[in-house]
Amino acid sequence: MSKILPALLIIIMILHIFRPLGLPGLRRRSDFWKIAVIALGTMALIMGIQLRGYP
């Protein structure tokens, strides 16, 4: 799962550059950086949850 998420997010960013997704906040091609910020936050959250289980 940890390798699928970054690959999926990169694919979504590339697709957004060619054709904007049309979601609120992602209506312009130049908004692809917001996907990267969300991706970094998501991966940090996942890593934090995974590391919490270790002593």
C-alpha positions as CSV (number, residue, x, y, z in Angstrom):
1,M,0.0,0.0,0.0
2,S,2.8,2.4,0.8
3,K,4.2,2.1,-2.8
4,I,0.8,2.3,-4.5
5,L,-0.3,5.6,-3.0
6,P,2.7,7.7,-4.3
7,A,2.4,6.2,-7.8
8,L,-1.4,6.8,-7.8
9,L,-0.9,10.4,-6.7
10,I,1.7,11.1,-9.4
11,I,-0.6,9.7,-12.0
12,I,-3.4,11.9,-10.8
13,M,-1.1,15.0,-10.9
14,I,-0.1,14.2,-14.5
15,L,-3.7,13.7,-15.5
16,H,-4.7,17.0,-13.8
17,I,-2.1,18.9,-15.9
18,F,-3.7,17.6,-19.1
19,R,-7.3,17.8,-18.1
20,P,-8.3,19.5,-14.8
21,L,-10.3,17.3,-12.4
22,G,-13.0,19.9,-11.8
23,L,-13.2,19.3,-8.1
24,P,-13.6,22.3,-5.8
25,G,-10.2,23.9,-5.5
26,L,-8.8,21.9,-8.4
27,R,-10.4,23.6,-11.4
28,R,-7.3,25.1,-13.1
29,R,-4.3,23.3,-14.4
30,S,-2.0,25.3,-12.2
31,D,-3.6,23.8,-9.1
32,F,-1.7,20.5,-9.5
33,W,0.6,21.6,-6.6
34,K,-2.3,21.2,-4.2
35,I,-2.4,17.5,-5.0
36,A,1.2,17.3,-4.0
37,V,0.6,19.1,-0.7
38,I,-2.3,16.7,0.0
39,A,-0.1,13.8,-0.9
40,L,2.7,14.8,1.5
41,G,0.2,15.4,4.3
42,T,-1.5,12.0,3.7
43,M,1.9,10.1,3.6
44,A,3.0,11.9,6.8
45,L,-0.2,10.9,8.5
46,I,0.1,7.3,7.4
47,M,3.7,7.1,8.5
48,G,2.7,8.7,11.9
49,I,0.0,6.1,12.4
50,Q,2.3,3.2,11.4
51,L,5.2,4.4,13.7
52,R,2.8,4.9,16.6
53,G,2.4,1.1,16.8
54,Y,6.1,0.6,17.5
55,P,7.6,1.2,21.0
